[in-house]
């Protein structure tokens, strides 16, 4: 006889198996253990679901939700599990609803520049598919090779291209959603302009699975740029790199990406991957321009001139698509490289106004030095989104406690500089205790009211966003 953490018994398991088939309802300890974690480092904590279900359509999900609603069983929707703030952790047990079988691109409408997809579609797969017909889906989180559209919408994830092209929220035209009681809701539509009533679509974008379960998404596409060129620009100090960023933007140049990495990050990447990063420089910018061939060439030359004006020591511009891909591969390898230093790596995500980047990076370094923790800093400088990657061993109680203290000081610094807690990773479980610092009391009150309206029994991803 199975023992359950939440209101599940063997009769409920039987009901789930009748909906999905026995092979798509996982109850063995070994199977459930695989879903007790996401990409968040949580030390020795184990958040074991009571059951894992793998539906393939909205009808099955609606039936599962009705069972969960009737018995007040938590449901945590999960895809690739790349979340970095504990957003996929089943902290109260219950059902993990895995969307891996809902992985179809249902339609690509070239004439209307849109596509309709299921939530389990991998982002890179969608990008490749639309690229083949001359279209472009810009959102590009670092985990795009495995992360999915559903998770990306749940977090309104971004990536390096957010500076020019915006984030996921700017590409979601409509959604199909199963609510907590099994009701199917459709929001938005297939038009870019739509002000018919409240914008429910954007309410669900970034809601982290706490308001409903996404079963289908209609996404906006744009024409694919003809040309892309990537530059690696090195500076002796963060201040000079930041001045160059300001200079580029002031010149009314809008690169597709404007990323920054510090010396620790470059040195760490070079330990494991020979990317040719200058380990003696304090900062490097990864800049990508795109457009027609002539425009990309002009932008590249203008950026080189501006960076030289602000003391760039070395500028490497890609001459082939392979060179461009090598630079981006190295940039996207940063998290993996840092993860190889110690048993754990914790990635934070804060946003500050662009002109506060040098000060925020200085304060970040000082905070983690104070607590004797190794930090590698990178981020999307164009939109002020900075990611400190901290290498540590969570089995060491002192290190774990020091990280918690440092994280709080980090977010205090971001808020003090006019920023916020997250640009693309969300709040999840690990940042929920800081919400009262970032938002006024009334904002939190109304957010909780919205949560209660859509999920009165608090069964959808409980324990996330709001501190409990």
SEMI-856945 format. One line per 4 residues: for each residue x, y, z of C-alpha. Coordinates in nm, 3 decimals, always signed. Layout:
X:Y:Z; ... $
This chain:
+0.000:+0.000:+0.000; +0.140:+0.343:-0.100; +0.170:+0.616:+0.163; +0.079:+0.964:+0.040 $
+0.181:+1.308:+0.163; -0.135:+1.484:+0.038; -0.501:+1.385:-0.001; -0.429:+1.100:-0.241 $
-0.531:+0.740:-0.196; -0.522:+0.436:-0.421; -0.873:+0.511:-0.551; -0.745:+0.840:-0.688 $
-0.448:+0.666:-0.846; -0.693:+0.427:-1.012; -0.892:+0.725:-1.144; -0.578:+0.886:-1.286 $
-0.479:+0.559:-1.453; -0.824:+0.530:-1.611; -0.776:+0.877:-1.764; -0.415:+0.842:-1.880 $
-0.334:+0.474:-1.893; -0.121:+0.306:-1.628; +0.206:+0.373:-1.811; +0.152:+0.748:-1.784 $
+0.091:+0.754:-1.408; +0.417:+0.716:-1.216; +0.406:+0.607:-0.853; +0.732:+0.416:-0.801 $
+0.974:+0.592:-0.567; +1.251:+0.594:-0.829; +1.025:+0.764:-1.084; +0.892:+1.024:-0.841 $
+1.242:+1.100:-0.716; +1.333:+1.229:-1.063; +1.070:+1.502:-1.022; +1.164:+1.604:-0.668 $
+1.414:+1.859:-0.797; +1.448:+2.128:-1.059; +1.766:+2.319:-1.155; +1.762:+2.501:-0.820 $
+2.031:+2.389:-0.577; +1.843:+2.294:-0.258; +2.104:+2.107:-0.057; +1.967:+1.802:+0.124 $
+1.599:+1.901:+0.086; +1.378:+1.646:-0.092; +1.042:+1.754:-0.232; +0.887:+1.426:-0.338 $
+0.558:+1.429:-0.532; +0.299:+1.163:-0.452; +0.241:+1.090:-0.820; +0.364:+1.206:-1.161 $
+0.121:+1.223:-1.453; +0.199:+1.265:-1.823; -0.109:+1.389:-2.010; -0.125:+1.444:-2.386 $
-0.422:+1.680:-2.425; -0.633:+1.942:-2.252; -0.922:+1.701:-2.194; -0.703:+1.478:-1.981 $
-0.565:+1.777:-1.792; -0.917:+1.908:-1.724; -1.016:+1.571:-1.575; -0.700:+1.561:-1.362 $
-0.768:+1.915:-1.238; -1.126:+1.823:-1.142; -0.999:+1.533:-0.932; -0.736:+1.755:-0.769 $
-0.992:+2.028:-0.701; -1.240:+1.787:-0.546; -0.979:+1.637:-0.312; -0.768:+1.954:-0.265 $
-0.455:+1.791:-0.407; -0.167:+2.021:-0.514; -0.072:+2.027:-0.883; +0.271:+2.141:-0.996 $
+0.304:+2.177:-1.372; +0.652:+2.094:-1.499; +0.837:+2.070:-1.828; +1.218:+2.059:-1.856 $
+1.275:+2.159:-1.493; +1.531:+2.430:-1.577; +1.378:+2.670:-1.323; +1.634:+2.831:-1.092 $
+1.412:+2.957:-0.808; +1.241:+2.636:-0.698; +0.941:+2.698:-0.920; +0.897:+2.329:-1.013 $
+0.940:+2.189:-0.663; +0.635:+2.003:-0.526; +0.679:+2.150:-0.179; +0.346:+2.006:-0.058 $
+0.361:+1.680:-0.246; +0.063:+1.605:-0.463; +0.064:+1.573:-0.841; +0.346:+1.673:-1.074 $
+0.191:+1.725:-1.417; +0.463:+1.679:-1.675; +0.400:+1.826:-2.023; +0.662:+1.630:-2.217 $
+0.400:+1.448:-2.427; +0.237:+1.777:-2.531; +0.523:+1.873:-2.762; +0.363:+1.947:-3.099 $
+0.392:+2.255:-3.317; +0.029:+2.262:-3.429; +0.046:+2.532:-3.693; +0.283:+2.789:-3.844 $
+0.092:+3.065:-4.022; +0.345:+3.240:-4.246; +0.092:+3.486:-4.384; -0.018:+3.612:-4.042 $
+0.325:+3.575:-3.874; +0.214:+3.348:-3.593; +0.227:+2.990:-3.472; +0.022:+2.768:-3.242 $
+0.212:+2.529:-3.016; +0.167:+2.297:-2.722; +0.347:+2.378:-2.395; +0.606:+2.099:-2.420 $
+0.764:+2.229:-2.741; +1.136:+2.297:-2.690; +1.221:+2.661:-2.769; +1.519:+2.582:-2.992 $
+1.307:+2.337:-3.193; +1.049:+2.609:-3.258; +1.319:+2.860:-3.350; +1.473:+2.618:-3.601 $
+1.137:+2.527:-3.750; +1.029:+2.886:-3.815; +1.379:+2.985:-3.929; +1.355:+2.730:-4.208 $
+1.074:+2.934:-4.363; +1.234:+3.274:-4.305; +1.068:+3.362:-3.974; +1.206:+3.441:-3.630 $
+1.100:+3.371:-3.269; +1.338:+3.595:-3.069; +1.312:+3.490:-2.698; +1.630:+3.296:-2.622 $
+1.684:+3.188:-2.259; +2.023:+3.029:-2.193; +1.856:+2.688:-2.154; +1.674:+2.710:-2.490 $
+1.810:+2.372:-2.607; +1.595:+2.200:-2.343; +1.355:+2.457:-2.193; +1.001:+2.467:-2.326 $
+0.744:+2.719:-2.441; +0.516:+2.645:-2.146; +0.787:+2.710:-1.890; +0.903:+3.014:-2.083 $
+0.552:+3.162:-2.073; +0.508:+3.073:-1.706; +0.817:+3.281:-1.626; +0.801:+3.532:-1.912 $
+1.163:+3.436:-1.971; +1.395:+3.654:-2.174; +1.757:+3.607:-2.267; +2.021:+3.820:-2.440 $
+1.789:+3.938:-2.718; +1.553:+4.104:-2.470; +1.719:+4.444:-2.520; +1.608:+4.480:-2.883 $
+1.327:+4.230:-2.919; +1.165:+4.214:-2.575; +1.085:+3.902:-2.375; +0.834:+3.619:-2.400 $
+0.545:+3.842:-2.289; +0.584:+4.042:-2.611; +0.517:+3.735:-2.828; +0.220:+3.569:-2.661 $
-0.102:+3.654:-2.850; -0.334:+3.400:-2.693; -0.350:+3.107:-2.454; -0.559:+2.801:-2.382 $
-0.555:+2.727:-2.011; -0.705:+2.471:-1.774; -0.804:+2.636:-1.445; -0.784:+2.483:-1.099 $
-1.138:+2.339:-1.115; -1.093:+2.191:-1.464; -1.255:+2.478:-1.654; -1.096:+2.543:-1.995 $
-1.030:+2.913:-2.061; -0.922:+3.074:-2.388; -0.762:+3.419:-2.386; -0.645:+3.658:-2.656 $
-0.653:+3.550:-3.018; -0.464:+3.560:-3.347; -0.437:+3.936:-3.390; -0.160:+4.164:-3.269 $
-0.414:+4.433:-3.177; -0.676:+4.318:-2.928; -0.831:+4.536:-2.659; -1.154:+4.343:-2.620 $
-1.195:+4.338:-2.244; -0.923:+4.277:-1.987; -0.590:+4.141:-2.105; -0.616:+3.800:-1.942 $
-0.337:+3.662:-2.161; -0.074:+3.880:-1.998; -0.212:+3.798:-1.654; -0.111:+3.436:-1.706 $
+0.227:+3.517:-1.863; +0.476:+3.516:-1.577; +0.231:+3.367:-1.325; +0.458:+3.065:-1.263 $
+0.184:+2.802:-1.285; -0.006:+2.948:-0.989; -0.319:+3.055:-1.183; -0.370:+2.787:-1.446 $
-0.216:+2.514:-1.661; -0.117:+2.623:-2.013; -0.227:+2.371:-2.276; -0.177:+2.575:-2.595 $
-0.017:+2.905:-2.696; -0.053:+3.132:-2.997; +0.277:+3.313:-3.051; +0.377:+3.611:-3.263 $
+0.661:+3.566:-3.512; +0.863:+3.825:-3.703; +1.066:+3.814:-4.027; +1.410:+3.661:-3.985 $
+1.699:+3.911:-4.010; +1.915:+3.863:-4.319; +2.247:+3.902:-4.139; +2.384:+3.853:-3.789 $
+2.728:+3.948:-3.661; +2.876:+3.896:-3.315; +3.151:+4.098:-3.147; +3.359:+4.028:-2.840 $
+3.481:+4.359:-2.692; +3.729:+4.366:-2.402; +3.780:+4.638:-2.137; +4.018:+4.686:-1.848 $
+3.734:+4.790:-1.614; +3.360:+4.746:-1.567; +3.320:+5.124:-1.565; +3.467:+5.157:-1.915 $
+3.245:+4.873:-2.040; +2.939:+5.046:-1.892; +3.038:+5.377:-2.052; +3.064:+5.199:-2.387 $
+2.715:+5.056:-2.338; +2.580:+5.405:-2.271; +2.768:+5.535:-2.573; +2.616:+5.269:-2.801 $
+2.263:+5.338:-2.682; +2.310:+5.717:-2.693; +2.415:+5.683:-3.058; +2.068:+5.535:-3.123 $
+2.213:+5.194:-3.212; +1.998:+4.900:-3.103; +2.204:+4.577:-3.100; +2.016:+4.249:-3.086 $
+2.218:+4.163:-2.774; +2.438:+4.356:-2.536; +2.575:+4.111:-2.278; +2.847:+4.154:-2.018 $
+3.081:+3.912:-1.835; +3.335:+3.980:-1.561; +3.689:+3.847:-1.523; +3.589:+3.559:-1.293 $
+3.339:+3.436:-1.549; +3.588:+3.447:-1.835; +3.857:+3.273:-1.631; +3.612:+3.002:-1.529 $
+3.492:+2.941:-1.886; +3.852:+2.919:-2.009; +3.930:+2.646:-1.754; +3.687:+2.414:-1.927 $
+3.644:+2.548:-2.279; +3.906:+2.721:-2.492; +3.690:+3.011:-2.609; +3.971:+3.262:-2.645 $
+3.834:+3.494:-2.377; +4.093:+3.743:-2.243; +4.134:+3.637:-1.881; +4.338:+3.946:-1.793 $
+4.053:+4.186:-1.877; +3.801:+4.296:-1.614; +3.501:+4.293:-1.847; +3.393:+4.179:-2.189 $
+3.085:+4.272:-2.392; +2.919:+4.020:-2.624; +2.737:+4.228:-2.882; +2.525:+4.097:-3.167 $
+2.387:+4.314:-3.445; +2.140:+4.203:-3.709; +1.933:+4.329:-3.999; +2.002:+4.352:-4.370 $
+2.366:+4.296:-4.469; +2.442:+4.665:-4.520; +2.276:+4.767:-4.190; +2.459:+4.500:-3.990 $
+2.790:+4.609:-4.140; +2.725:+4.977:-4.060; +2.617:+4.897:-3.702; +2.928:+4.684:-3.648 $
+3.158:+4.964:-3.763; +2.979:+5.223:-3.550; +2.999:+5.003:-3.240; +3.370:+4.937:-3.296 $
+3.435:+5.312:-3.319; +3.235:+5.382:-3.000; +3.404:+5.103:-2.804; +3.749:+5.224:-2.912 $
+3.654:+5.570:-2.791; +3.590:+5.423:-2.446; +3.916:+5.232:-2.427; +3.839:+4.889:-2.570 $
+4.160:+4.684:-2.567; +4.063:+4.416:-2.812; +3.767:+4.367:-3.046; +3.694:+4.036:-3.212 $
+3.420:+4.039:-3.477; +3.287:+3.716:-3.621; +3.359:+3.667:-3.989; +3.151:+3.351:-4.034 $
+2.838:+3.200:-3.883; +3.056:+2.935:-3.720; +3.263:+3.201:-3.540; +2.946:+3.370:-3.418 $
+2.810:+3.039:-3.289; +3.139:+2.965:-3.111; +3.121:+3.294:-2.923; +2.762:+3.229:-2.818 $
+2.839:+2.871:-2.724; +3.109:+2.997:-2.489; +2.875:+3.261:-2.342; +2.601:+3.005:-2.283 $
+2.855:+2.768:-2.127; +2.910:+3.004:-1.836; +2.661:+2.841:-1.600; +2.794:+2.492:-1.672 $
+3.153:+2.607:-1.625; +3.078:+2.766:-1.288; +2.889:+2.452:-1.184; +3.209:+2.250:-1.225 $
+3.400:+2.455:-0.966; +3.214:+2.330:-0.657; +2.931:+2.087:-0.579; +2.665:+2.358:-0.619 $
+2.605:+2.675:-0.817; +2.330:+2.923:-0.732; +2.232:+3.174:-0.999; +2.065:+3.494:-0.892 $
+1.871:+3.729:-1.115; +1.824:+4.098:-1.043; +1.752:+4.404:-1.255; +1.877:+4.760:-1.214 $
+1.863:+5.068:-1.437; +2.140:+5.050:-1.701; +2.333:+5.342:-1.555; +2.350:+5.160:-1.220 $
+2.519:+4.846:-1.361; +2.877:+4.940:-1.257; +2.767:+5.027:-0.904; +2.554:+4.714:-0.874 $
+2.840:+4.493:-0.993; +3.080:+4.661:-0.746; +2.835:+4.607:-0.463; +2.775:+4.248:-0.573 $
+3.147:+4.175:-0.563; +3.182:+4.339:-0.221; +2.885:+4.147:-0.079; +3.011:+3.805:-0.184 $
+3.370:+3.888:-0.087; +3.237:+3.982:+0.255; +3.092:+3.633:+0.294; +3.393:+3.461:+0.135 $
+3.192:+3.324:-0.158; +3.311:+3.288:-0.518; +3.092:+3.485:-0.759; +3.103:+3.502:-1.139 $
+2.900:+3.791:-1.278; +2.734:+3.802:-1.617; +2.416:+3.946:-1.755; +2.218:+4.127:-2.018 $
+2.362:+4.474:-1.981; +2.134:+4.623:-2.243; +1.833:+4.584:-2.014; +2.013:+4.595:-1.678 $
+1.956:+4.226:-1.599; +2.253:+4.091:-1.401; +2.315:+3.725:-1.307; +2.564:+3.656:-1.026 $
+2.657:+3.284:-1.033; +2.778:+3.171:-0.691; +2.988:+2.858:-0.656; +2.966:+2.683:-0.318 $
+2.902:+2.362:-0.126; +2.557:+2.359:+0.034; +2.662:+2.069:+0.259; +2.878:+2.324:+0.438 $
+2.633:+2.485:+0.679; +2.839:+2.804:+0.713; +2.859:+2.852:+0.335; +2.486:+2.790:+0.296 $
+2.402:+3.042:+0.569; +2.645:+3.295:+0.424; +2.479:+3.264:+0.085; +2.136:+3.337:+0.234 $
+2.274:+3.651:+0.400; +2.453:+3.759:+0.082; +2.143:+3.702:-0.133; +1.934:+3.926:+0.090 $
+2.195:+4.201:+0.075; +2.214:+4.159:-0.303; +1.840:+4.214:-0.347; +1.846:+4.502:-0.100 $
+2.112:+4.663:-0.319; +1.911:+4.607:-0.638; +1.596:+4.758:-0.487; +1.791:+5.051:-0.341 $
+1.931:+5.125:-0.688; +1.581:+5.136:-0.835; +1.571:+4.777:-0.958; +1.371:+4.463:-0.887 $
+1.406:+4.103:-0.771; +1.388:+3.930:-1.107; +1.412:+3.998:-1.476; +1.348:+3.648:-1.613 $
+1.391:+3.371:-1.355; +1.077:+3.450:-1.158; +1.015:+3.443:-0.783; +0.931:+3.080:-0.717 $
+1.007:+2.962:-0.367; +1.355:+3.101:-0.309; +1.272:+3.470:-0.355; +0.924:+3.478:-0.205 $
+1.046:+3.608:+0.130; +1.176:+3.924:-0.040; +0.848:+4.022:-0.208; +0.751:+4.263:+0.071 $
+1.075:+4.451:+0.012; +1.012:+4.487:-0.361; +0.641:+4.567:-0.372; +0.404:+4.780:-0.171 $
+0.151:+4.615:+0.056; -0.148:+4.691:-0.168; +0.016:+4.535:-0.473; +0.074:+4.211:-0.286 $
-0.279:+4.221:-0.146; -0.433:+4.248:-0.494; -0.203:+3.978:-0.633; -0.316:+3.742:-0.359 $
-0.676:+3.835:-0.441; -0.620:+3.736:-0.804; -0.464:+3.408:-0.693; -0.765:+3.334:-0.471 $
-1.009:+3.415:-0.752; -0.849:+3.170:-0.996; -0.735:+2.913:-0.740; -0.954:+2.939:-0.426 $
-0.821:+2.615:-0.273; -0.455:+2.704:-0.340; -0.378:+2.381:-0.523; -0.186:+2.525:-0.821 $
+0.188:+2.532:-0.745; +0.140:+2.623:-0.377; +0.424:+2.782:-0.186; +0.545:+2.991:-0.479 $
+0.567:+3.370:-0.527; +0.401:+3.453:-0.193; +0.583:+3.366:+0.127; +0.388:+3.108:+0.330 $
